[in-house]
Structure formats: C-alpha cells, structure tokens
Amino acid sequence: MSKKKRKGRRAYLDSYKKNEEGKYVYEGEVYTFEGENLRRELLRLWVLCAALLLALAAAGCSTAPGADSSAYVLLPYAANLATSLSVCWGMGRLTSGGNPIKAYVYEASVGQLPARAVGSALCSGAGLVGEGIYLFQNGTGGRTGACFLFLLLETAALILAMWIRKAVQDMKWVKR
C-alpha cells in the first residue's frame, strides 16, 4: 500500500526521503537566484525593512493629535506594525533559506513578501486617512509639528513598504 500524500501546511514533508544511512534528505524542487549578487539584494532588503520599522517606531513615539487617542488612527497603526513585523519575518525566512532555496521556503518567503508589503502599505494609507479625518474634525490642537512628523513618517512607511514589494518582485529566481 502506498503512502498517503499530505495536504495543507505539512505537505512539504513529502519532499523529505530517507537515504541509505537512515537520514532524511530533501528531494523536492528548489529555486536558484539568477541575479548578480544575492547577498547584496538581501542586504538592501534588510536595510529597507529596518527603515520601515524605524519609521513606524518613530511614528508611534509621536505626540500627534489623534495618534494618541483616536481608534481610527491607532488601529491602522497597530495593524501596520504587525504587517511590517510579518514582512521582517518573511525576510528572515528568505535569508535563512540560502541559495538554492527549497520550494516550500520560497513560497513562504518570496511568494508572500509582496502581499505582506502591500498589506503594510495599505495600513499606512489607512493611518494617513484616519489622521486626516481626525485633523479635519478636531484640528491640530497646537501640535502642528508633531502632526507633520507623524504624517511624514507614515508616508515614509508606505513608500518603504512599496519599495520592498518592488525589490522582491524584481528578484530573479529559477525553479530547478
């Protein structure tokens, strides 16, 4: 009787087979980076991820009106922080995967990073809209500088997230 194929989260385990020595060896598909220098690309992506997290951390420290009391500013900010951490998690998977990278690691990192980055950008946009609504309704409350800084940092986070998306999509991987 043949072994049953796995479905779902653990399907990648079917790609591991025992060799003559009794050790498990990966025999599934792999992806190879075809660009100039994978190390340089990963470094560039990590710099972008660090800048994204720093922009969000600085925005969180802002005393902008609405950023400290309004749900329609705080909730998108919190979601943005979570999605940005998810982008960094995917970058960690990609970095630890090496070259060539196993197919299931490729799908969990390169395959999902653009969508995660878009999610972060959307949350930044929602935070900007929420702050705009708050300012329209309540004004700056004498904190114009803090308000400008918060809007600038959220805009930077949006741009950085889209830059990460583009950089990951431009990476050239070939299935082997």
ROKOL-521322 format. One record per residue: residue in three letters; x, y negated, z of N, C-alpha, C, CB in turn. Coordinates in steps of 0.02 Angstrom, whole numbers, plus 50000, padded with zeros to 5 digits. Each point is the difference from the previous one (the first is absolute). Glycine has a CB too. Example, Ala and Ser with C-alpha at 12.3 -4.5 7.8 and 13.67 -1.06 7.14 Angstrom:
2
- aa; n_px; n_py; n_pz; ca_px; ca_py; ca_pz; c_px; c_py; c_pz; cb_px; cb_py; cb_pz
- ala; 50660; 50284; 50390; 49955; 49941; 50000; 50045; 49940; 50000; 49905; 50059; 50062
- ser; 50077; 49888; 49902; 50042; 49941; 50003; 49961; 49945; 50037; 50059; 50032; 49892
END
This chain:
176
- aa; n_px; n_py; n_pz; ca_px; ca_py; ca_pz; c_px; c_py; c_pz; cb_px; cb_py; cb_pz
- met; 50042; 50058; 50000; 49958; 49942; 50000; 50045; 49938; 50000; 49907; 50063; 50060
- ser; 50077; 49888; 49896; 50041; 49941; 49994; 49984; 49950; 50056; 50006; 50016; 49876
- lys; 50043; 49941; 50136; 49991; 49950; 50052; 49949; 49948; 49978; 50117; 50019; 50039
- lys; 49847; 49956; 50008; 49951; 49949; 49986; 50035; 49932; 49993; 49911; 50066; 50063
- lys; 50071; 49895; 49886; 50028; 49933; 49991; 49970; 49952; 50051; 50017; 50022; 49877
- arg; 50025; 49935; 50150; 49977; 49951; 50049; 49969; 49941; 49963; 50090; 50034; 50081
- lys; 49866; 49933; 49954; 49970; 49939; 49974; 50009; 49946; 50052; 49915; 50065; 49932
- gly; 50084; 49873; 50045; 50001; 49944; 50046; 50069; 49978; 50021; 49892; 50038; 50039
- arg; 50113; 49941; 50024; 50061; 49969; 50025; 50060; 50046; 49999; 49929; 49930; 50071
- arg; 50063; 50133; 49938; 50056; 50046; 50006; 50013; 50040; 49937; 49976; 50006; 50120
- ala; 49998; 49973; 49824; 50009; 50036; 49937; 50073; 50003; 49979; 49885; 49965; 49966
- tyr; 50154; 49985; 50053; 50071; 49999; 49982; 50039; 50059; 50029; 49992; 49875; 49993
- leu; 49982; 50156; 50059; 50035; 50056; 50031; 50005; 50060; 49953; 49960; 49961; 50111
- asp; 49996; 50043; 49839; 50004; 50054; 49951; 50063; 49995; 49957; 49876; 50004; 49998
- ser; 50156; 49938; 50001; 50061; 49989; 49960; 50062; 50026; 50036; 49947; 49901; 49949
- tyr; 50047; 50120; 50113; 50056; 50027; 50037; 49997; 50076; 49998; 50004; 49899; 50075
- lys; 50051; 50133; 49904; 50004; 50073; 49995; 50060; 50024; 50040; 49945; 49998; 49885
- lys; 50050; 50063; 50139; 50057; 50031; 50035; 50050; 50026; 49949; 49926; 50031; 50098
- asn; 50138; 49958; 49916; 50052; 50027; 49958; 50025; 50067; 50029; 50034; 49883; 49963
- glu; 50019; 50144; 50009; 50026; 50065; 50022; 50024; 49998; 50073; 50033; 50024; 49882
- glu; 49990; 49918; 50140; 50026; 49993; 50068; 49945; 49990; 50051; 50104; 49953; 49952
- gly; 49834; 50040; 50025; 49944; 49990; 50045; 49987; 49927; 50017; 50025; 50110; 50046
- lys; 50010; 49844; 49919; 49990; 49929; 50011; 49951; 49973; 49948; 50116; 49988; 50049
- tyr; 49846; 49961; 49971; 49953; 49969; 49954; 50036; 49949; 49955; 49906; 50017; 50084
- val; 50078; 49987; 49852; 50031; 49956; 49950; 49944; 49967; 49960; 50105; 50073; 49993
- tyr; 49901; 49863; 49994; 49950; 49964; 49960; 50009; 50017; 49927; 49997; 49906; 50084
- glu; 49950; 50118; 49884; 50002; 50019; 49929; 49948; 49961; 49959; 50040; 50113; 50034
- gly; 49934; 49834; 49994; 49949; 49960; 49965; 50032; 49949; 49954; 49923; 50017; 50096
- glu; 50035; 49940; 49877; 50022; 49947; 49955; 50036; 49946; 50039; 49905; 50025; 49921
- val; 50140; 49941; 50045; 50036; 49943; 50029; 49998; 49942; 49951; 50076; 50078; 50066
- tyr; 49935; 49862; 49961; 50005; 49940; 49959; 50070; 49972; 50009; 49876; 49975; 50011
- thr; 50153; 50003; 49933; 50067; 49971; 50000; 49996; 49927; 49981; 50051; 50112; 49972
- phe; 49985; 49846; 50064; 50002; 49929; 49984; 50042; 49989; 49938; 49986; 49969; 50122
- glu; 49987; 49995; 49830; 50034; 49989; 49936; 50024; 49929; 49992; 49930; 50088; 49952
- gly; 50066; 49871; 50099; 50023; 49932; 49996; 50076; 49996; 50009; 49891; 49960; 50044
- glu; 50134; 49979; 49963; 50072; 49991; 50005; 50028; 50022; 50068; 49989; 49905; 49922
- asn; 49980; 50072; 50132; 50028; 50013; 50066; 49944; 50004; 50051; 50107; 49941; 49969
- leu; 49877; 50119; 50054; 49946; 50010; 50048; 50014; 49966; 50065; 49974; 50108; 49946
- arg; 50088; 49894; 50077; 50018; 49969; 50064; 49986; 49925; 49999; 50089; 50088; 50017
- arg; 49927; 49879; 49928; 49987; 49928; 49994; 49925; 49985; 49998; 50110; 49987; 49939
- glu; 49853; 50054; 50026; 49927; 49991; 49997; 49968; 50009; 50068; 50000; 50041; 49882
- leu; 50022; 50010; 50155; 49973; 50011; 50067; 50019; 49943; 50047; 50007; 50124; 49981
- leu; 50054; 49851; 50013; 50021; 49943; 50042; 49957; 49939; 49985; 50117; 50045; 50003
- arg; 49870; 49943; 49933; 49958; 49943; 49981; 49930; 50008; 50029; 50067; 49985; 49894
- leu; 49905; 50075; 50102; 49933; 50013; 50027; 49999; 49992; 50076; 49978; 50077; 49905
- trp; 50074; 49946; 50129; 50003; 49993; 50073; 50005; 49927; 50020; 50054; 50112; 50008
- val; 49983; 49848; 49953; 50004; 49928; 50015; 49931; 49968; 49992; 50121; 49997; 49961
- leu; 49843; 50022; 49988; 49932; 49974; 49990; 49954; 50022; 50057; 50018; 50003; 49876
- cys; 49987; 50060; 50145; 49959; 50024; 50056; 50016; 49963; 50064; 49994; 50112; 49947
- ala; 50070; 49876; 50066; 50020; 49964; 50060; 49974; 49928; 49997; 50103; 50072; 50011
- ala; 49901; 49897; 49931; 49975; 49931; 49993; 49925; 49998; 50010; 50093; 49974; 49920
- leu; 49872; 50077; 50055; 49927; 50005; 50009; 49983; 50004; 50075; 49989; 50057; 49888
- leu; 50045; 49987; 50147; 49986; 50007; 50072; 50019; 49938; 50039; 50018; 50123; 49989
- leu; 50037; 49845; 49992; 50021; 49939; 50035; 49949; 49943; 49988; 50121; 50035; 49989
- ala; 49854; 49960; 49949; 49950; 49949; 49986; 49937; 50011; 50041; 50046; 49989; 49883
- leu; 49934; 50074; 50122; 49940; 50015; 50039; 50011; 49989; 50075; 49967; 50083; 49913
- ala; 50092; 49935; 50111; 50016; 49989; 50071; 50000; 49925; 50016; 50068; 50107; 50003
- ala; 49961; 49854; 49952; 50001; 49927; 50011; 49930; 49971; 49996; 50115; 49995; 49952
- ala; 49844; 50031; 50002; 49931; 49976; 49996; 49961; 50018; 50063; 50003; 50013; 49875
- gly; 50012; 50044; 50154; 49967; 50020; 50062; 50021; 49958; 50059; 49995; 50114; 49956
- cys; 50064; 49857; 50041; 50023; 49956; 50054; 49975; 49928; 49992; 50101; 50073; 50012
- ser; 49867; 49914; 49932; 49975; 49933; 49985; 49944; 49980; 50048; 50032; 50016; 49880
- thr; 49965; 49920; 50134; 49945; 49973; 50041; 49948; 49966; 49957; 50080; 49985; 50095
- ala; 49913; 50038; 49844; 49952; 49970; 49953; 49929; 50008; 50027; 50078; 50024; 49903
- pro; 49881; 49926; 50085; 49930; 50007; 50022; 49966; 50056; 49961; 49995; 49877; 50030
- gly; 49969; 50164; 50004; 49967; 50057; 49968; 50040; 50063; 50006; 49946; 49922; 49922
- ala; 50120; 50073; 50075; 50044; 50059; 50004; 50003; 50027; 50071; 50067; 49956; 49905
- asp; 49909; 50005; 50143; 50001; 50023; 50069; 49931; 50014; 50029; 50103; 49935; 50014
- ser; 49844; 50053; 49946; 49934; 50009; 50030; 49946; 50024; 49952; 50033; 49912; 50077
- ser; 49980; 50087; 49859; 49948; 50016; 49952; 50006; 50071; 49973; 49997; 49879; 49969
- ala; 49949; 50158; 50035; 50001; 50070; 49978; 50013; 50006; 49925; 49920; 50028; 50091
- tyr; 50055; 49925; 49870; 50010; 50005; 49928; 50070; 49977; 49978; 49878; 49983; 49986
- val; 50164; 49998; 50061; 50071; 49989; 49987; 50040; 50056; 50032; 49982; 49874; 49994
- leu; 50000; 50144; 50067; 50038; 50051; 50037; 49994; 50070; 49971; 49983; 49930; 50101
- leu; 49957; 50089; 49879; 49990; 50068; 49974; 50038; 50012; 49935; 49888; 50001; 50053
- pro; 50110; 49953; 49897; 50042; 50011; 49941; 50074; 50000; 50016; 49911; 49947; 49932
- tyr; 50109; 50011; 50116; 50070; 49999; 50020; 50021; 50068; 50029; 49992; 49876; 50023
- ala; 49967; 50151; 50022; 50016; 50065; 50030; 50001; 50055; 49947; 49947; 49963; 50108
- ala; 50006; 50035; 49846; 49999; 50049; 49945; 50062; 49992; 49956; 49874; 50001; 50002
- asn; 50146; 49937; 49988; 50060; 49987; 49960; 50062; 50028; 50034; 49946; 49897; 49953
- leu; 50058; 50094; 50111; 50057; 50027; 50037; 50002; 50076; 49994; 49994; 49904; 50080
- ala; 49947; 50128; 49926; 49997; 50073; 49994; 50018; 50024; 49930; 49911; 50001; 50088
- thr; 50064; 49966; 49861; 50016; 50022; 49932; 50074; 49986; 49983; 49881; 49978; 49966
- ser; 50147; 49969; 50061; 50071; 49986; 49989; 50044; 50052; 50034; 49974; 49878; 49991
- leu; 50006; 50144; 50068; 50036; 50054; 50033; 49994; 50065; 49960; 49980; 49945; 50112
- ser; 49962; 50065; 49856; 49991; 50058; 49956; 50046; 49997; 49940; 49881; 50007; 50037
- val; 50129; 49933; 49936; 50048; 49991; 49945; 50070; 50019; 50023; 49929; 49907; 49951
- cys; 50090; 50071; 50108; 50066; 50017; 50027; 50006; 50075; 50013; 50008; 49886; 50052
- trp; 49939; 50145; 49970; 50000; 50073; 50011; 50012; 50035; 49933; 49921; 49989; 50099
- gly; 50045; 49990; 49849; 50010; 50029; 49933; 50071; 49990; 49975; 49880; 49980; 49976
- met; 50148; 49961; 50040; 50070; 49987; 49981; 50047; 50047; 50038; 49971; 49880; 49977
- gly; 50014; 50134; 50085; 50040; 50047; 50038; 49998; 50070; 49969; 49979; 49933; 50103
- arg; 49962; 50088; 49876; 49994; 50065; 49967; 50039; 50002; 49935; 49887; 50015; 50051
- leu; 50109; 49930; 49910; 50036; 49997; 49937; 50075; 50001; 50012; 49905; 49935; 49949
- thr; 50118; 50027; 50099; 50072; 49997; 50014; 50026; 50067; 50025; 49988; 49878; 50027
- ser; 49975; 50155; 50015; 50024; 50064; 50027; 49993; 50057; 49950; 49969; 49960; 50113
- gly; 49992; 50029; 49834; 49989; 50053; 49950; 50061; 50016; 49958; 49883; 49965; 49998
- gly; 50161; 49987; 49993; 50060; 50010; 49960; 49987; 49998; 49926; 50045; 50067; 50092
- asn; 50004; 49957; 49870; 49994; 50003; 49927; 50036; 50063; 49977; 49994; 49873; 49989
- pro; 49971; 50175; 49984; 49930; 50001; 49981; 49955; 50006; 50061; 50030; 50051; 49890
- ile; 49908; 49927; 50101; 49951; 50000; 50053; 49947; 50053; 49986; 50020; 49876; 50022
- lys; 49960; 50159; 50030; 49949; 50052; 49992; 49934; 49968; 49979; 50057; 50073; 50087
- ala; 49903; 49965; 49875; 49939; 49973; 49971; 49951; 49976; 50053; 50015; 50077; 49904
- tyr; 49978; 49960; 50151; 49951; 49979; 50051; 50024; 49938; 50037; 49964; 50119; 50013
- val; 50101; 49871; 49994; 50026; 49939; 50030; 49992; 49942; 49952; 50083; 50067; 50069
- tyr; 49928; 49946; 49867; 49990; 49949; 49949; 49928; 49974; 50002; 50088; 50053; 49928
- glu; 49864; 49993; 50074; 49929; 49980; 50001; 49983; 49961; 50063; 49973; 50101; 49931
- ala; 50057; 49918; 50125; 49985; 49966; 50063; 50036; 49933; 50006; 49984; 50111; 50052
- ser; 50067; 49877; 49908; 50036; 49937; 50005; 49991; 49958; 49937; 50084; 50056; 50075
- val; 49948; 49962; 49871; 49995; 49961; 49939; 49929; 49998; 49973; 50118; 50030; 49973
- gly; 49846; 50024; 50034; 49932; 50003; 49976; 49951; 49957; 50039; 50025; 50113; 49962
- gln; 49989; 49875; 50102; 49954; 49962; 50043; 50023; 49929; 50017; 49965; 50109; 50046
- leu; 50099; 49877; 49946; 50026; 49934; 50019; 49966; 49942; 49964; 50107; 50055; 50023
- pro; 49881; 49949; 49911; 49966; 49943; 49967; 49931; 49986; 50029; 50063; 50027; 49897
- ala; 49898; 50024; 50117; 49934; 49990; 50029; 50004; 49972; 50071; 49956; 50094; 49929
- arg; 50092; 49928; 50109; 50009; 49974; 50067; 50020; 49926; 49998; 50033; 50114; 50040
- ala; 50010; 49869; 49913; 50021; 49930; 49993; 49942; 49956; 49978; 50116; 50038; 49971
- val; 49842; 49988; 49984; 49940; 49962; 49980; 49953; 49991; 50059; 50010; 50045; 49882
- gly; 49983; 50006; 50160; 49960; 49994; 50060; 50025; 49945; 50046; 49973; 50121; 49991
- ser; 50093; 49875; 50016; 50030; 49947; 50041; 49986; 49932; 49969; 50090; 50080; 50038
- ala; 49917; 49915; 49897; 49988; 49936; 49966; 49926; 49979; 50008; 50092; 50026; 49917
- leu; 49863; 50022; 50077; 49929; 49984; 50009; 49985; 49976; 50070; 49972; 50085; 49914
- cys; 50060; 49946; 50135; 49991; 49977; 50070; 50028; 49930; 50010; 50005; 50119; 50039
- ser; 50051; 49866; 49929; 50028; 49932; 50003; 49951; 49950; 49970; 50117; 50046; 49994
- gly; 49855; 49973; 49949; 49951; 49957; 49967; 49939; 49989; 50044; 50040; 50040; 49890
- ala; 49937; 50013; 50143; 49942; 49994; 50044; 50017; 49955; 50060; 49960; 50115; 49965
- gly; 50101; 49890; 50060; 50021; 49957; 50055; 50003; 49927; 49978; 50064; 50095; 50048
- leu; 49959; 49894; 49891; 50002; 49931; 49974; 49929; 49972; 49992; 50107; 50026; 49940
- val; 49848; 50015; 50034; 49931; 49977; 49992; 49968; 49987; 50069; 49991; 50066; 49892
- gly; 50021; 49979; 50155; 49973; 49991; 50067; 50025; 49936; 50033; 49992; 50123; 50011
- glu; 50073; 49864; 49981; 50028; 49938; 50028; 49970; 49939; 49965; 50107; 50061; 50029
- gly; 49884; 49945; 49906; 49970; 49945; 49962; 49929; 49986; 50024; 50070; 50029; 49902
- ile; 49892; 50023; 50109; 49931; 49991; 50026; 50001; 49968; 50069; 49962; 50101; 49933
- tyr; 50083; 49922; 50109; 50005; 49971; 50067; 50017; 49926; 49996; 50035; 50112; 50047
- leu; 50013; 49871; 49911; 50021; 49930; 49994; 49943; 49957; 49972; 50119; 50037; 49985
- phe; 49844; 49990; 49967; 49944; 49964; 49972; 49947; 49986; 50052; 50023; 50052; 49889
- gln; 49964; 49997; 50154; 49948; 49992; 50050; 50023; 49958; 50060; 49955; 50110; 49964
- asn; 50107; 49899; 50058; 50022; 49971; 50064; 50057; 49949; 49994; 49965; 50105; 50050
- gly; 50067; 49890; 49894; 50057; 49955; 49993; 50063; 50029; 50030; 49921; 49904; 50003
- thr; 50132; 50056; 49995; 50065; 50024; 50024; 50009; 49992; 50075; 50046; 49972; 49889
- gly; 49913; 49989; 50142; 50006; 49990; 50073; 50066; 49970; 50021; 49925; 50096; 50014
- gly; 50104; 49863; 49943; 50064; 49969; 50016; 50060; 50045; 49991; 49938; 49931; 50079
- arg; 50053; 50127; 49894; 50056; 50048; 49991; 50012; 50011; 49925; 49973; 50057; 50110
- thr; 50035; 49890; 49853; 50008; 50004; 49927; 50064; 50037; 49981; 49938; 49893; 49989
- gly; 50116; 50095; 50046; 50064; 50033; 49985; 49995; 50076; 50010; 50060; 49896; 50034
- ala; 49911; 50124; 50021; 49992; 50072; 50014; 49953; 50032; 49949; 50019; 49980; 50122
- cys; 49930; 49983; 49859; 49953; 50026; 49949; 50036; 50009; 49934; 49904; 49942; 50058
- phe; 50135; 50008; 49921; 50038; 50005; 49938; 50049; 50058; 50002; 49989; 49876; 49984
- leu; 50044; 50133; 50072; 50049; 50055; 50007; 49965; 50067; 49994; 50072; 49927; 50073
- phe; 49871; 50081; 49960; 49963; 50063; 49997; 49980; 50015; 49928; 49958; 49983; 50117
- leu; 50015; 49967; 49848; 49979; 50010; 49931; 50060; 50017; 49955; 49904; 49921; 50018
- leu; 50151; 50046; 49994; 50061; 50013; 49962; 50025; 50072; 50011; 50030; 49878; 50007
- leu; 49971; 50144; 50055; 50024; 50067; 50016; 49954; 50054; 49973; 50054; 49954; 50103
- glu; 49881; 50035; 49901; 49952; 50049; 49971; 50007; 50003; 49924; 49921; 49978; 50096
- thr; 50090; 49965; 49873; 50011; 49998; 49927; 50065; 50037; 49983; 49937; 49890; 49991
- ala; 50115; 50099; 50049; 50063; 50036; 49988; 49990; 50075; 50007; 50064; 49900; 50043
- ala; 49897; 50121; 50006; 49987; 50072; 50010; 49963; 50028; 49939; 49995; 49983; 50125
- leu; 49957; 49979; 49849; 49964; 50022; 49940; 50048; 50009; 49941; 49896; 49941; 50042
- ile; 50146; 50009; 49947; 50048; 50003; 49944; 50049; 50057; 50010; 49989; 49875; 49983
- leu; 50037; 50134; 50076; 50047; 50054; 50014; 49969; 50068; 49989; 50058; 49927; 50082
- ala; 49880; 50082; 49939; 49966; 50064; 49990; 49992; 50015; 49925; 49939; 49985; 50110
- met; 50042; 49964; 49851; 49993; 50012; 49928; 50068; 50011; 49967; 49897; 49929; 50001
- trp; 50154; 50042; 50026; 50068; 50010; 49974; 50023; 50071; 50014; 50026; 49878; 50017
- ile; 49958; 50148; 50041; 50016; 50069; 50017; 49963; 50047; 49952; 50018; 49970; 50121
- arg; 49918; 50017; 49867; 49961; 50041; 49953; 50033; 50002; 49932; 49895; 49970; 50062
- lys; 50124; 49972; 49912; 50030; 49996; 49933; 50067; 50036; 49999; 49943; 49890; 49980
- ala; 50097; 50102; 50072; 50066; 50032; 50003; 49994; 50076; 50000; 50045; 49900; 50062
- val; 49907; 50126; 49976; 49991; 50073; 50003; 49974; 50026; 49932; 49977; 49993; 50124
- gln; 49977; 49970; 49846; 49974; 50022; 49935; 50052; 49998; 49945; 49888; 49959; 50035
- asp; 50161; 49996; 49971; 50052; 49994; 49950; 50055; 50053; 50007; 49976; 49879; 49996
- met; 50024; 50157; 50059; 50050; 50053; 50009; 49985; 50057; 49951; 50015; 49969; 50123
- lys; 50038; 50058; 49847; 49991; 50052; 49949; 50017; 50068; 50030; 50028; 49917; 49909
- trp; 49921; 50125; 50097; 50008; 50067; 50027; 49980; 50050; 49946; 49978; 49961; 50118
- val; 50059; 50093; 49875; 49985; 50051; 49950; 49988; 50067; 50036; 50070; 49939; 49911
- lys; 49875; 50094; 50070; 49983; 50065; 50030; 50045; 50053; 49969; 49880; 49964; 50020
- arg; 50149; 50078; 50022; 50044; 50054; 49975; 49971; 50067; 50020; 50102; 49926; 50010
END
